[in-house]
Amino acid sequence: MLDYINQAVQLRLAALAKYINADQLQHLDRTLEPEWRALCERAERLIGDGAPPHGAAARRLARDWQNLVDRWVRHDAALREKLLAAYGVT
């Protein structure tokens, strides 16, 4: 199991390395993991409840996601754009 997880982590890091360098990777705020998990749980609940994608709850979720991304990159606009590109978000 640990080998599987390590392979997944290495693949993710290799993919990110195409967009950001090691210094930029170190700049990311790693303390936000609990907030990322909570945001994902909220998204799963909305989907499970059949909430409309353009409804108020979905818009709040999207706004909170944007804010969390900004905090993750420590409000570095250039790094934010690189990460969004890495994840295919436009």
Secondary structure in CASP SS format (residue, H / E / C, confidence):
PFRMAT SS
TARGET T0000
AUTHOR 0000-0000-0000
METHOD secondary structure of the structure
MODEL  1
M C 1.00
L H 1.00
D H 1.00
Y H 1.00
I H 1.00
N H 1.00
Q H 1.00
A H 1.00
V H 1.00
Q H 1.00
L H 1.00
R H 1.00
L H 1.00
A H 1.00
A H 1.00
L H 1.00
A H 1.00
K C 1.00
Y C 1.00
I C 1.00
N C 1.00
A H 1.00
D H 1.00
Q H 1.00
L H 1.00
Q H 1.00
H H 1.00
L C 1.00
D C 1.00
R H 1.00
T H 1.00
L H 1.00
E H 1.00
P H 1.00
E H 1.00
W H 1.00
R H 1.00
A H 1.00
L H 1.00
C H 1.00
E H 1.00
R H 1.00
A H 1.00
E H 1.00
R H 1.00
L H 1.00
I H 1.00
G H 1.00
D C 1.00
G C 1.00
A C 1.00
P C 1.00
P C 1.00
H C 1.00
G C 1.00
A H 1.00
A H 1.00
A H 1.00
R H 1.00
R H 1.00
L H 1.00
A H 1.00
R H 1.00
D H 1.00
W H 1.00
Q H 1.00
N H 1.00
L H 1.00
V H 1.00
D H 1.00
R H 1.00
W H 1.00
V C 1.00
R C 1.00
H C 1.00
D C 1.00
A H 1.00
A H 1.00
L H 1.00
R H 1.00
E H 1.00
K H 1.00
L H 1.00
L H 1.00
A H 1.00
A H 1.00
Y C 1.00
G C 1.00
V C 1.00
T C 1.00
END
